[in-house]
Amino acid sequence: MSKRKMIKIKKLEDYPDAMTVKETSEFLGVSTKTIYKLIQQKIFPQIMVGRSYRISKKFLLNYLECNCE
């Protein structure tokens, strides 16, 4: 019997309003390295909480809506 890896797909509502880099990368389906590049290029506005970045879910939804057309 082969073991299958179950992939859990999160709903939009499952993500917090201020997402970490890891959560943002999951949400967009890209690597964390890509998210850090977008932050560094000032494409994604972020806030610092302690030593980690937080990115607004509302911003990401607007960003996707504007860049998909």
C-alpha positions in Angstrom: 0.0 0.0 0.0 1.4 3.4 -0.9 1.0 6.3 1.4 -0.6 9.3 -0.1 0.1 12.8 1.1 -3.1 14.6 1.8 -3.0 18.3 0.8 -5.2 20.5 2.8 -6.5 23.4 0.8 -7.3 26.5 2.9 -10.2 28.8 2.3 -9.7 32.5 2.0 -11.4 32.9 5.4 -8.9 30.6 7.0 -6.1 33.1 6.5 -5.6 36.0 9.1 -6.1 39.6 8.1 -2.3 40.2 8.5 -0.5 37.2 7.0 3.1 36.1 7.6 5.5 35.6 4.7 4.8 31.8 4.8 1.0 32.3 4.8 1.3 34.8 1.9 3.4 32.4 -0.1 0.8 29.6 0.5 -2.0 32.0 -0.4 -0.3 33.0 -3.7 1.3 29.6 -4.5 4.8 31.0 -4.7 7.9 30.5 -2.6 8.8 32.5 0.5 11.9 33.8 -1.4 9.6 35.4 -4.0 7.6 37.1 -1.3 10.7 38.5 0.3 11.8 39.8 -3.2 8.4 41.5 -3.6 8.8 43.1 -0.2 12.3 44.2 -1.0 11.1 45.7 -4.3 8.4 47.6 -2.3 5.7 45.9 -4.4 4.1 44.5 -1.2 3.6 47.0 1.6 4.3 45.3 5.0 4.5 46.0 8.7 6.9 44.5 11.1 5.7 42.6 14.1 8.7 41.9 16.2 11.2 40.5 13.7 8.7 39.2 11.1 6.8 40.8 8.3 3.0 40.9 8.1 1.2 41.5 4.8 -2.5 42.6 4.6 -4.9 40.1 3.1 -7.0 43.0 1.9 -4.0 44.4 0.0 -3.3 41.0 -1.6 -6.9 40.7 -2.8 -6.8 44.2 -4.3 -3.4 43.5 -5.9 -4.6 40.3 -7.5 -7.8 41.9 -8.8 -5.9 44.8 -10.3 -3.1 42.7 -11.9 -5.3 40.0 -13.4 -7.0 42.1 -16.0 
